[in-house]
Amino acid sequence: MDIKGQINKIVEEVSRNPHIKEEFEKEPVKAIEKVIGIDLPDDVVNKIIDGVKAKLTVESVSKAAGALKGMFK
């Protein structure tokens, strides 16, 4: 399984679908399994959850930095 590919797929879905985002925040395992369509072993799901959270955090920080940078032009 391409974990990085699955993380990117889930991040994209969480970013554009508010229902999936809400479900990911409440029950990340269910949200991930819904997006990718398969039941995964706990160790794989936990790696994906960590990766998705990290990528979402980086994207949020990047957007905030971009907004701040735009204010000072």
N, CA, C and O atoms as CSV, one atom per row, in Angstrom:
chain,resi,resn,atom,element,x,y,z
A,1,MET,N,N,0.843,-1.186,0.000
A,1,MET,CA,C,0.000,0.000,0.000
A,1,MET,C,C,0.880,1.240,0.000
A,1,MET,O,O,1.860,1.318,0.742
A,2,ASP,N,N,0.532,2.184,-0.818
A,2,ASP,CA,C,1.235,3.459,-0.909
A,2,ASP,C,C,0.665,4.404,0.150
A,2,ASP,O,O,-0.322,5.097,-0.092
A,3,ILE,N,N,1.294,4.423,1.319
A,3,ILE,CA,C,0.784,5.224,2.432
A,3,ILE,C,C,0.815,6.711,2.095
A,3,ILE,O,O,-0.134,7.431,2.406
A,4,LYS,N,N,1.882,7.178,1.469
A,4,LYS,CA,C,1.966,8.600,1.110
A,4,LYS,C,C,0.855,8.979,0.138
A,4,LYS,O,O,0.264,10.053,0.251
A,5,GLY,N,N,0.579,8.117,-0.792
A,5,GLY,CA,C,-0.504,8.374,-1.746
A,5,GLY,C,C,-1.853,8.429,-1.055
A,5,GLY,O,O,-2.687,9.274,-1.380
A,6,GLN,N,N,-2.072,7.533,-0.102
A,6,GLN,CA,C,-3.329,7.517,0.640
A,6,GLN,C,C,-3.452,8.776,1.501
A,6,GLN,O,O,-4.536,9.347,1.617
A,7,ILE,N,N,-2.341,9.205,2.104
A,7,ILE,CA,C,-2.358,10.428,2.914
A,7,ILE,C,C,-2.761,11.610,2.046
A,7,ILE,O,O,-3.608,12.412,2.440
A,8,ASN,N,N,-2.160,11.722,0.868
A,8,ASN,CA,C,-2.491,12.825,-0.037
A,8,ASN,C,C,-3.954,12.788,-0.442
A,8,ASN,O,O,-4.610,13.828,-0.504
A,9,LYS,N,N,-4.467,11.602,-0.717
A,9,LYS,CA,C,-5.873,11.437,-1.103
A,9,LYS,C,C,-6.795,11.891,0.032
A,9,LYS,O,O,-7.780,12.590,-0.203
A,10,ILE,N,N,-6.471,11.495,1.247
A,10,ILE,CA,C,-7.305,11.837,2.405
A,10,ILE,C,C,-7.220,13.327,2.704
A,10,ILE,O,O,-8.238,13.954,2.999
A,11,VAL,N,N,-6.023,13.905,2.633
A,11,VAL,CA,C,-5.862,15.345,2.871
A,11,VAL,C,C,-6.696,16.129,1.869
A,11,VAL,O,O,-7.363,17.098,2.230
A,12,GLU,N,N,-6.658,15.710,0.615
A,12,GLU,CA,C,-7.453,16.387,-0.413
A,12,GLU,C,C,-8.945,16.308,-0.089
A,12,GLU,O,O,-9.664,17.301,-0.200
A,13,GLU,N,N,-9.398,15.137,0.305
A,13,GLU,CA,C,-10.825,14.957,0.617
A,13,GLU,C,C,-11.220,15.748,1.864
A,13,GLU,O,O,-12.278,16.376,1.885
A,14,VAL,N,N,-10.389,15.725,2.895
A,14,VAL,CA,C,-10.664,16.461,4.131
A,14,VAL,C,C,-10.690,17.965,3.849
A,14,VAL,O,O,-11.507,18.693,4.413
A,15,SER,N,N,-9.801,18.422,2.981
A,15,SER,CA,C,-9.711,19.844,2.672
A,15,SER,C,C,-10.918,20.370,1.905
A,15,SER,O,O,-11.297,21.530,2.063
A,16,ARG,N,N,-11.517,19.532,1.086
A,16,ARG,CA,C,-12.625,20.031,0.258
A,16,ARG,C,C,-14.009,19.583,0.713
A,16,ARG,O,O,-15.014,20.106,0.231
A,17,ASN,N,N,-14.076,18.632,1.622
A,17,ASN,CA,C,-15.368,18.118,2.057
A,17,ASN,C,C,-15.551,18.361,3.560
A,17,ASN,O,O,-14.930,17.674,4.372
A,18,PRO,N,N,-16.393,19.325,3.940
A,18,PRO,CA,C,-16.555,19.648,5.367
A,18,PRO,C,C,-17.114,18.490,6.197
A,18,PRO,O,O,-16.826,18.398,7.390
A,19,HIS,N,N,-17.901,17.613,5.590
A,19,HIS,CA,C,-18.448,16.464,6.331
A,19,HIS,C,C,-17.350,15.468,6.683
A,19,HIS,O,O,-17.311,14.934,7.792
A,20,ILE,N,N,-16.460,15.227,5.727
A,20,ILE,CA,C,-15.338,14.330,5.990
A,20,ILE,C,C,-14.392,14.966,7.003
A,20,ILE,O,O,-13.861,14.276,7.873
A,21,LYS,N,N,-14.179,16.275,6.896
A,21,LYS,CA,C,-13.311,16.969,7.853
A,21,LYS,C,C,-13.852,16.821,9.269
A,21,LYS,O,O,-13.103,16.520,10.198
A,22,GLU,N,N,-15.143,17.034,9.427
A,22,GLU,CA,C,-15.770,16.903,10.747
A,22,GLU,C,C,-15.646,15.475,11.267
A,22,GLU,O,O,-15.342,15.258,12.440
A,23,GLU,N,N,-15.883,14.501,10.385
A,23,GLU,CA,C,-15.769,13.100,10.799
A,23,GLU,C,C,-14.317,12.759,11.146
A,23,GLU,O,O,-14.066,12.017,12.096
A,24,PHE,N,N,-13.360,13.298,10.379
A,24,PHE,CA,C,-11.951,13.035,10.669
A,24,PHE,C,C,-11.570,13.582,12.038
A,24,PHE,O,O,-10.805,12.954,12.769
A,25,GLU,N,N,-12.097,14.742,12.384
A,25,GLU,CA,C,-11.793,15.334,13.683
A,25,GLU,C,C,-12.380,14.511,14.828
A,25,GLU,O,O,-11.771,14.404,15.892
A,26,LYS,N,N,-13.562,13.931,14.612
A,26,LYS,CA,C,-14.233,13.163,15.666
A,26,LYS,C,C,-13.782,11.704,15.690
A,26,LYS,O,O,-13.461,11.162,16.748
A,27,GLU,N,N,-13.760,11.076,14.518
A,27,GLU,CA,C,-13.420,9.659,14.418
A,27,GLU,C,C,-12.537,9.435,13.187
A,27,GLU,O,O,-13.024,9.034,12.130
A,28,PRO,N,N,-11.243,9.696,13.333
A,28,PRO,CA,C,-10.355,9.634,12.175
A,28,PRO,C,C,-10.298,8.266,11.493
A,28,PRO,O,O,-10.184,8.197,10.270
A,29,VAL,N,N,-10.375,7.197,12.251
A,29,VAL,CA,C,-10.306,5.863,11.645
A,29,VAL,C,C,-11.474,5.650,10.696
A,29,VAL,O,O,-11.282,5.201,9.566
A,30,LYS,N,N,-12.673,5.967,11.143
A,30,LYS,CA,C,-13.856,5.805,10.291
A,30,LYS,C,C,-13.775,6.684,9.051
A,30,LYS,O,O,-14.126,6.251,7.953
A,31,ALA,N,N,-13.313,7.916,9.227
A,31,ALA,CA,C,-13.203,8.835,8.091
A,31,ALA,C,C,-12.212,8.310,7.062
A,31,ALA,O,O,-12.486,8.345,5.862
A,32,ILE,N,N,-11.075,7.830,7.516
A,32,ILE,CA,C,-10.065,7.305,6.607
A,32,ILE,C,C,-10.577,6.085,5.862
A,32,ILE,O,O,-10.419,5.976,4.646
A,33,GLU,N,N,-11.185,5.178,6.591
A,33,GLU,CA,C,-11.690,3.969,5.947
A,33,GLU,C,C,-12.817,4.289,4.968
A,33,GLU,O,O,-12.988,3.591,3.969
A,34,LYS,N,N,-13.584,5.338,5.248
A,34,LYS,CA,C,-14.635,5.761,4.322
A,34,LYS,C,C,-14.024,6.311,3.036
A,34,LYS,O,O,-14.490,5.998,1.941
A,35,VAL,N,N,-12.988,7.124,3.169
A,35,VAL,CA,C,-12.372,7.748,1.992
A,35,VAL,C,C,-11.663,6.713,1.118
A,35,VAL,O,O,-11.806,6.731,-0.105
A,36,ILE,N,N,-10.896,5.812,1.742
A,36,ILE,CA,C,-10.143,4.862,0.928
A,36,ILE,C,C,-10.917,3.584,0.623
A,36,ILE,O,O,-10.535,2.814,-0.259
A,37,GLY,N,N,-11.995,3.365,1.350
A,37,GLY,CA,C,-12.891,2.258,1.031
A,37,GLY,C,C,-12.467,0.880,1.492
A,37,GLY,O,O,-13.022,-0.120,1.037
A,38,ILE,N,N,-11.490,0.805,2.390
A,38,ILE,CA,C,-11.090,-0.501,2.916
A,38,ILE,C,C,-10.797,-0.405,4.407
A,38,ILE,O,O,-10.463,0.658,4.928
A,39,ASP,N,N,-10.930,-1.542,5.075
A,39,ASP,CA,C,-10.610,-1.653,6.490
A,39,ASP,C,C,-9.116,-1.956,6.595
A,39,ASP,O,O,-8.625,-2.898,5.974
A,40,LEU,N,N,-8.410,-1.170,7.369
A,40,LEU,CA,C,-6.963,-1.313,7.473
A,40,LEU,C,C,-6.550,-1.760,8.863
A,40,LEU,O,O,-7.272,-1.520,9.831
A,41,PRO,N,N,-5.386,-2.413,8.975
A,41,PRO,CA,C,-4.851,-2.755,10.293
A,41,PRO,C,C,-4.556,-1.478,11.082
A,41,PRO,O,O,-4.241,-0.438,10.505
A,42,ASP,N,N,-4.661,-1.572,12.398
A,42,ASP,CA,C,-4.481,-0.410,13.269
A,42,ASP,C,C,-3.152,0.309,13.048
A,42,ASP,O,O,-3.113,1.539,13.037
A,43,ASP,N,N,-2.061,-0.442,12.872
A,43,ASP,CA,C,-0.760,0.222,12.717
A,43,ASP,C,C,-0.705,1.049,11.437
A,43,ASP,O,O,-0.080,2.110,11.418
A,44,VAL,N,N,-1.343,0.586,10.377
A,44,VAL,CA,C,-1.369,1.336,9.126
A,44,VAL,C,C,-2.258,2.567,9.268
A,44,VAL,O,O,-1.893,3.657,8.828
A,45,VAL,N,N,-3.427,2.389,9.884
A,45,VAL,CA,C,-4.358,3.513,10.077
A,45,VAL,C,C,-3.706,4.594,10.923
A,45,VAL,O,O,-3.835,5.780,10.618
A,46,ASN,N,N,-3.015,4.206,11.971
A,46,ASN,CA,C,-2.373,5.193,12.846
A,46,ASN,C,C,-1.289,5.974,12.112
A,46,ASN,O,O,-1.142,7.174,12.343
A,47,LYS,N,N,-0.525,5.323,11.233
A,47,LYS,CA,C,0.478,6.028,10.435
A,47,LYS,C,C,-0.195,7.027,9.502
A,47,LYS,O,O,0.280,8.150,9.333
A,48,ILE,N,N,-1.306,6.608,8.898
A,48,ILE,CA,C,-2.023,7.496,7.983
A,48,ILE,C,C,-2.610,8.682,8.747
A,48,ILE,O,O,-2.522,9.819,8.282
A,49,ILE,N,N,-3.206,8.432,9.911
A,49,ILE,CA,C,-3.767,9.513,10.729
A,49,ILE,C,C,-2.679,10.528,11.070
A,49,ILE,O,O,-2.889,11.732,10.925
A,50,ASP,N,N,-1.528,10.057,11.519
A,50,ASP,CA,C,-0.426,10.955,11.864
A,50,ASP,C,C,0.023,11.759,10.647
A,50,ASP,O,O,0.281,12.959,10.749
A,51,GLY,N,N,0.114,11.098,9.504
A,51,GLY,CA,C,0.526,11.781,8.284
A,51,GLY,C,C,-0.465,12.831,7.834
A,51,GLY,O,O,-0.075,13.923,7.420
A,52,VAL,N,N,-1.748,12.507,7.911
A,52,VAL,CA,C,-2.792,13.459,7.515
A,52,VAL,C,C,-2.777,14.665,8.445
A,52,VAL,O,O,-2.829,15.804,7.981
A,53,LYS,N,N,-2.707,14.429,9.745
A,53,LYS,CA,C,-2.673,15.534,10.702
A,53,LYS,C,C,-1.463,16.424,10.465
A,53,LYS,O,O,-1.575,17.649,10.511
A,54,ALA,N,N,-0.321,15.826,10.214
A,54,ALA,CA,C,0.897,16.603,9.978
A,54,ALA,C,C,0.767,17.436,8.710
A,54,ALA,O,O,1.128,18.613,8.698
A,55,LYS,N,N,0.260,16.836,7.659
A,55,LYS,CA,C,0.137,17.556,6.388
A,55,LYS,C,C,-0.891,18.680,6.496
A,55,LYS,O,O,-0.679,19.763,5.951
A,56,LEU,N,N,-2.000,18.434,7.193
A,56,LEU,CA,C,-2.997,19.480,7.382
A,56,LEU,C,C,-2.423,20.632,8.192
A,56,LEU,O,O,-2.717,21.793,7.909
A,57,THR,N,N,-1.618,20.329,9.186
A,57,THR,CA,C,-0.988,21.370,10.007
A,57,THR,C,C,-0.025,22.197,9.168
A,57,THR,O,O,-0.020,23.425,9.260
A,58,VAL,N,N,0.785,21.541,8.357
A,58,VAL,CA,C,1.732,22.256,7.502
A,58,VAL,C,C,0.987,23.147,6.518
A,58,VAL,O,O,1.391,24.288,6.290
A,59,GLU,N,N,-0.089,22.645,5.935
A,59,GLU,CA,C,-0.866,23.445,4.988
A,59,GLU,C,C,-1.481,24.661,5.678
A,59,GLU,O,O,-1.492,25.753,5.109
A,60,SER,N,N,-1.990,24.485,6.892
A,60,SER,CA,C,-2.583,25.596,7.633
A,60,SER,C,C,-1.550,26.666,7.942
A,60,SER,O,O,-1.814,27.858,7.781
A,61,VAL,N,N,-0.381,26.244,8.384
A,61,VAL,CA,C,0.692,27.186,8.697
A,61,VAL,C,C,1.134,27.910,7.426
A,61,VAL,O,O,1.382,29.116,7.450
A,62,SER,N,N,1.228,27.191,6.341
A,62,SER,CA,C,1.647,27.788,5.075
A,62,SER,C,C,0.645,28.840,4.601
A,62,SER,O,O,1.038,29.906,4.128
A,63,LYS,N,N,-0.642,28.543,4.725
A,63,LYS,CA,C,-1.677,29.505,4.338
A,63,LYS,C,C,-1.619,30.747,5.216
A,63,LYS,O,O,-1.744,31.867,4.721
A,64,ALA,N,N,-1.430,30.554,6.517
A,64,ALA,CA,C,-1.349,31.688,7.435
A,64,ALA,C,C,-0.127,32.540,7.123
A,64,ALA,O,O,-0.206,33.768,7.145
A,65,ALA,N,N,0.992,31.905,6.835
A,65,ALA,CA,C,2.212,32.652,6.501
A,65,ALA,C,C,2.018,33.422,5.206
A,65,ALA,O,O,2.478,34.557,5.079
A,66,GLY,N,N,1.346,32.814,4.254
A,66,GLY,CA,C,1.074,33.492,2.990
A,66,GLY,C,C,0.186,34.702,3.186
A,66,GLY,O,O,0.402,35.742,2.564
A,67,ALA,N,N,-0.806,34.575,4.040
A,67,ALA,CA,C,-1.699,35.698,4.319
A,67,ALA,C,C,-0.944,36.830,5.007
A,67,ALA,O,O,-1.135,37.999,4.673
A,68,LEU,N,N,-0.097,36.487,5.955
A,68,LEU,CA,C,0.701,37.510,6.645
A,68,LEU,C,C,1.676,38.191,5.689
A,68,LEU,O,O,1.877,39.404,5.744
A,69,LYS,N,N,2.270,37.396,4.822
A,69,LYS,CA,C,3.228,37.946,3.857
A,69,LYS,C,C,2.511,38.944,2.934
A,69,LYS,O,O,3.063,39.987,2.582
A,70,GLY,N,N,1.275,38.606,2.551
A,70,GLY,CA,C,0.500,39.481,1.685
A,70,GLY,C,C,0.136,40.798,2.360
A,70,GLY,O,O,-0.041,41.809,1.680
A,71,MET,N,N,0.024,40.803,3.668
A,71,MET,CA,C,-0.326,42.016,4.398
A,71,MET,C,C,0.807,43.031,4.395
A,71,MET,O,O,0.562,44.231,4.522
A,72,PHE,N,N,2.034,42.569,4.253
A,72,PHE,CA,C,3.192,43.441,4.352
A,72,PHE,C,C,3.737,43.889,3.000
A,72,PHE,O,O,4.818,44.473,2.930
A,73,LYS,N,N,3.002,43.624,1.934
A,73,LYS,CA,C,3.449,44.058,0.603
A,73,LYS,C,C,2.961,45.438,0.317
A,73,LYS,O,O,3.233,45.979,-0.755
